[in-house]
Amino acid sequence: MEAHPLIRRRVAIAADAFVEVMIWQVPAPVIPSTHLFKYRLAYVVDDRCVLRYDNERGKGDHRHTETTEEPYVFLTPDRLMSDFDADVARWNHENRHP
């Protein structure tokens, strides 16, 4: 079985910002993750990735901000989207971005 794309979209949030979301169902976990999803969610403002959630071989589930990288506890794709959306809203509020 190959990776099966579940979501692949890019949405403009403002003239200078967009969200890109990619989630695939995979036949085996991306080690050390234990679930059957591969994902990359990014928020880009002024050509800078200011927020990213992803899982990659060797690192597992984690999130990046402009200054940090920290583990992320993946539960479901819906929860992933909800957590990411909340972080985008928080970033916009803290940075006074529309």
N, C-alpha and C positions, 0 to 999 in steps of 0.2 A: 504494500500500500504506500502510495506517495503522500506528501503533505497536501492537504486539501484546504484551499483558502476559504476562510469564513467571513472575514471583513477585510476590505482593502479600500480605503477612501482618504481623500484629502479635502479638507473643508477650510475655506477662508473664514477667519474669525474677524479680521479687520484688514484694512488696506496693507498693513505691514506684518500680518500674523496669520499663520495657518496651523491646523492640527492635521497630522497624518497618522492613520491607524491601520495596522496590519496584524491580523491574527490568523494563524493557520492551525488546523488540527493535524497532528503528526502521528505516525504509527508507533513511535516509541518516545519516551521522555528525552528532552534535551538535558543531559546530565550536567549538573546535579539536580535539576528540577525533577519532580516526581509525577507531574501531570502530562497530559497529551496535547499540550498547546505550545506553539512558538509564537512570540508576539514582539511587536515594536510599536510603541505609541510615542509620538514626539510633538512637542509644542515649539514652534519656531517663530521668533519675533525679531524683526530687523535682520534677517539672515543668520540669527544665532539660535541654536537649540537651547532653550532655557529650561526645558523639562523633558525627560525621557524615561519611559518604563520599557524594559526589555529583559529577555532571558537569552543567554548565550552559553554555549558549551564551556564548561570550566568555571563559570561565574554563577550560573543559575539566575533566579528571579531577583531583580534589583531595579532601583530607580536612581536617576541622575537629576541633580539640579545644576545650576551654574557652577556651584562650588563643592558639591558633595556627591558621593555615590554611596548608597546604603542598601541593605537587603530589603526585599519586598516580599510579603507573604501572599502568594497567589492562592485564591480560593476558587473563583470561577471567572469566566470571561466577562459576565455581567458585572461582577464586583470589581474586576480590573478596570473596566470602562468607568464605573462610578467613582472609584478612587482617583483615576486620572482626571476626570472632569472636575472633581473637587479641587485637585491640585492646580489645574489651569485657572479655575475661578479664584483661588487663593492667590496665585501669582499675579493675576490681573489686578486684584484688589490691593495687594501689597505694593505693586509697582505703578498704580494708578493708570492702568492700561484699559482701554475700552473693551 
